[in-house]
Amino acid sequence: MLPVSIDLAALNMATLMPTLILVIGALALVCIDLFVPNLKRSFYTIVSVLIILIATGTTLGLNSGERGFFDMMLMDGIAIVSGLIILITSALFIPLAMSSKRFHEFAMGEFYGLFLFMIAGFLFMVSTDNLILIFIGLETASLALYTIIAMHNRLKAIEAAIKYFTMGALAAGFYVFSMLIFYALTGSIEISTIVNVLYERQFDPLIGVLGACVFMLAALGFKLSIIPFHTWTPDVYEGTNAALAGYMSIVPKIAGFVVAMRLFEMLVQSGVTWLEDILFFAVILTMTLANLMALVQTDVKRMLAFSSVSHAGFVLAAILIGSTQANVGFFLYWILFMFTNLGAFTMLWITRNKQNLWDQRFQHPFSKFSGMVKVAPIAATIMGVFMFSLAGIPPFSVFWGKLFLMSAAVNEGFIGLALVMAINSAIAVYYYMKLVVYMFLKDPVSKDGSIYASNATTPLKSIIGFALFVTLVAVVFVSPLIDFIAHHVVASGF
């Protein structure tokens, strides 16, 4: 037998560095906790942020289009942009552990180790076009996230973790079925090769391609909260803490969207009209039904959960449209949405109390915020800004993302789709303004404004201040941000 020879140049370790840094950092934190127990959460928080920032620096240093790990890693432009979104959001989330109320999961080293493993899993998903490596990243991230949710140690949190685990297991099964069918049809697990082979065969046998696409859409639909695979979303968001719910509304979805973009955009552009029809109905149903369900919610966190479902449907339109402008619009929208939504959920997090003071079931009913402007005017104004932004009202940040994405739809001839997007944006104004009405036009439930900052600390206020700043001045940096995203998207061939 010939000796096995490994070409180190083929490994191209630079492409693995962001993920390796996170994995090594996670293992280090777990070992530190094992040998030096009872360290303060501030130590774990600072070390975690430093590890994430180092991984961010290595991501910025990568050249678009690099392959590594025997061509399984693909660090193209969309991998770099999505990786930066994941890492920056994670760096903004971790300081939220420094809340005034002491929740025991944040005092455990395992929490921070699992969190870094989760980020590494999401980076694997966006940094490859290999279906097996995507699956490994998906399961690594999901298993860590299930555990993190359960660590909140409330009955609702455990229930949320079980629901999310059950839905995640079903999604994993769908994904494996899809991968199996694609491999049987094409003999490959590389997305680009799969698309090329299917196109050469003119998508024959059609029933097999249809089955594989439906299974894949269902698998990703669970992660993206696409209707009808969204049913876990409001319950899981309700069960977990508000900070983690805000994180879940951003990071797992960007990873799922990148996988969908790599596969479905190629198939749609290859002339698969029935796939375009499926995506069109998924976009319309997700936007519309999620908005209608958000209208009748009595809890702000559940309203924001259905809101995030609607936003996911909105940006799914970018994959349906498939143009370069739409792909740029997708990343632009999600970056602007990231700061606003994380800010809104953080505002709920600073009002968190260990007891339900306003409702037997909900921590954040609308009635809790009645007359908030009279006892906590600054907090009410900040929350109002986030609601205006999420509603897409100019000149706040999310408006520019919506405008850019709708213009992409019009430019590609999707006039009906653009009209539906505009109508749904108008519907969303109602339930966002419902909270504003409670805060500004109703009588206060308490004369003590401190209840709206019971969980606030300097780190939490800093995160909110940064999110507010980006939300307010987004118009200033939208143009350079579009140029940055467009450079990487075009370099990736999208």
Secondary structure, DSSP 8 states (H G I E B T S, - for coil): -------HHHH-GGGGHHHHHHHHHHHHHHHHHHHS-S--HHHHHHHHHHHHHHHHHHHHTS-TTEEETTTTEEE-HHHHHHHHHHHHHHHHHGGGG--SS--GGGG-HHHHHHHHHHHHHHHHHHTB-BHHHHHHHHHHHHHHHHHHHHTT-SHHHHHHHHHHHHHHHHHHHHHHHHHHHHHHHHS--BHHHHHHHHHHTTS-SHHHHHHHHHHHHHHHHHHHT-TTS-THHHHHHHHS-HHHHHHHTTHHHHHHHHHHHHHHHHHHHTT-HHHHHHHHHHHHHHHHHHHHHHHT-SBHHHHHHHHHHHHHHHHHHHHHH--HHHHHHHHHHHHHHHHHHHHHHHHHHHT--SS-SS-SS-SSBGGGGTTHHHH-HHHHHHHHHHHHHHTT-TTSHHHHHHHHHHHHHHHTT-HHHHHHHHHHHHHHHHHHHHHHHHHHHS--S-S-GGGGGTT--HHHHHHHHHHHHHHHHHHHHHHHHHHHHHHHHHHTT-
